[in-house]
Structures are given as C-alpha cells and as structure tokens.
Amino acid sequence: MTFEAYEAVVDESGYEARGRERQALSLGIDRLERIQKDRFSLEDLVESLLYVRRLWTIFIEDLAHPENGLPEKLRADIISIGLWVVKEADRLREEKSNDVIQLIEINRLIRDALL
C-alpha cells in the first residue's frame, strides 16, 4: 500500500469516526431534549443521563490517550468540557439540578464542531 493510499484510508476513517461521534451526540441531544420537554419516565430520565455520561466518559478516555492526534491544548479543553458534562448529568440524575438546557447547548456545540 502506498503512503498516499494509506493516508486516504486514515483520513476517511477519521471522517467516519467523526460521523459516528456526531450520531452518538445527536442521540444524546435527542434524549436530553425529551427530558427538557417533560416527555419521559423516571427510567427514561436515568437511562438518558447515563447515556450522556457514558458517552462523555468514552470521549474523555480517548482524549486522555497519549496517541490521540488532537493538539494537547484542545484535548485538555474538551476534557474539561467533558468533566463538566459528566458532573451536570450526575447532578440532574441526583435531582440537585433541573436545568438541562446547558447540557443540550454544550452537546450541540461539540456535535456541530465535528464537521
């Protein structure tokens, strides 16, 4: 395989990975919007918040990996955002907060940046 062919595969797989990340974030946003609109059961609330929490835990673990290709400063910034998302999801689940709007907005911003 030539270097150019390998580079094309890597670029394409990165594009595909971002697409999967966008889809996962979109699902989380949909779930959070249902919570915002009071269209949920207690079970749905817990499952939705745990989904968002697990998703961001995966992102944080990936970003913390030394072989992650993003610049270190950007990785650190996104990790900070992710830690905040996890904390806020926990606060909502524990009924220490009822403001889901900020979680929706942050997830939208990150999703939309993954073009």
C-alpha positions as CSV (number, residue, x, y, z in Angstrom):
1,M,0.0,0.0,0.0
2,T,1.4,3.4,-0.9
3,F,1.7,6.2,1.6
4,E,-1.0,8.2,-0.3
5,A,-3.4,5.3,-0.3
6,Y,-2.8,4.7,3.5
7,E,-3.3,8.5,4.1
8,A,-6.6,8.4,2.2
9,V,-7.8,5.4,4.4
10,V,-6.7,7.2,7.6
11,D,-8.4,10.4,6.5
12,E,-11.6,8.5,5.6
13,S,-11.6,6.5,8.8
14,G,-11.2,9.8,10.8
15,Y,-14.1,11.2,8.9
16,E,-16.2,8.1,9.6
17,A,-15.2,8.3,13.3
18,R,-16.4,11.9,13.5
19,G,-19.6,10.9,11.8
20,R,-20.2,8.2,14.5
21,E,-19.3,10.7,17.2
22,R,-21.9,13.2,15.7
23,Q,-24.5,10.5,15.6
24,A,-23.8,9.5,19.2
25,L,-24.0,13.1,20.3
26,S,-27.3,13.6,18.3
27,L,-28.8,10.7,20.1
28,G,-27.8,12.2,23.5
29,I,-29.2,15.6,22.5
30,D,-32.5,14.0,21.5
31,R,-32.7,12.2,24.8
32,L,-31.9,15.5,26.7
33,E,-34.5,17.4,24.7
34,R,-37.1,14.8,25.8
35,I,-36.1,15.5,29.4
36,Q,-36.4,19.2,28.8
37,K,-39.9,18.8,27.4
38,D,-41.1,16.6,30.3
39,R,-41.7,13.7,27.9
40,F,-40.0,11.0,30.0
41,S,-40.5,8.4,32.7
42,L,-38.1,8.2,35.6
43,E,-36.5,5.2,33.9
44,D,-36.0,7.2,30.7
45,L,-34.5,10.1,32.7
46,V,-31.9,7.9,34.3
47,E,-31.1,6.0,31.1
48,S,-30.8,9.2,29.1
49,L,-28.5,10.8,31.7
50,L,-26.4,7.7,32.0
51,Y,-26.1,7.5,28.2
52,V,-24.7,11.1,28.1
53,R,-22.4,10.3,31.0
54,R,-21.1,7.1,29.4
55,L,-20.6,8.8,26.0
56,W,-18.5,11.6,27.5
57,T,-16.6,9.2,29.6
58,I,-15.6,7.4,26.4
59,F,-14.6,10.8,24.8
60,I,-12.5,11.7,27.9
61,E,-10.7,8.4,27.9
62,D,-9.9,8.7,24.2
63,L,-8.8,12.3,24.6
64,A,-6.5,11.4,27.5
65,H,-4.8,8.7,25.5
66,P,-1.3,9.9,24.5
67,E,-1.7,8.7,20.9
68,N,-4.8,10.9,20.3
69,G,-3.9,13.1,17.3
70,L,-5.5,16.4,18.5
71,P,-3.4,19.2,19.9
72,E,-2.7,18.9,23.6
73,K,-4.4,22.2,24.5
74,L,-7.6,21.3,22.5
75,R,-7.7,17.9,24.1
76,A,-7.4,19.5,27.6
77,D,-10.2,21.9,26.8
78,I,-12.5,19.2,25.6
79,I,-11.7,17.0,28.6
80,S,-12.6,19.9,30.8
81,I,-15.9,20.3,29.0
82,G,-16.5,16.5,29.3
83,L,-15.9,16.5,33.0
84,W,-18.4,19.3,33.4
85,V,-21.0,17.4,31.3
86,V,-20.5,14.3,33.4
87,K,-20.9,16.3,36.6
88,E,-24.0,18.1,35.4
89,A,-25.6,14.8,34.2
90,D,-24.9,13.4,37.7
91,R,-26.5,16.5,39.3
92,L,-29.6,16.1,37.2
93,R,-29.9,12.4,37.9
94,E,-29.5,13.1,41.7
95,E,-32.1,15.9,41.4
96,K,-29.6,18.5,42.5
97,S,-30.4,20.5,39.3
98,N,-33.2,20.7,36.9
99,D,-31.5,22.7,34.1
100,V,-30.9,20.5,31.2
101,I,-30.6,23.4,28.7
102,Q,-26.9,24.0,29.2
103,L,-26.2,20.3,28.6
104,I,-28.1,20.4,25.4
105,E,-26.3,23.5,24.2
106,I,-22.8,22.2,25.0
107,N,-23.5,18.9,23.3
108,R,-24.8,20.7,20.2
109,L,-21.7,22.9,20.1
110,I,-19.4,19.9,20.3
111,R,-21.5,17.9,17.8
112,D,-21.6,20.8,15.3
113,A,-17.8,21.3,15.5
114,L,-17.3,17.7,14.3
115,L,-17.8,18.6,10.6
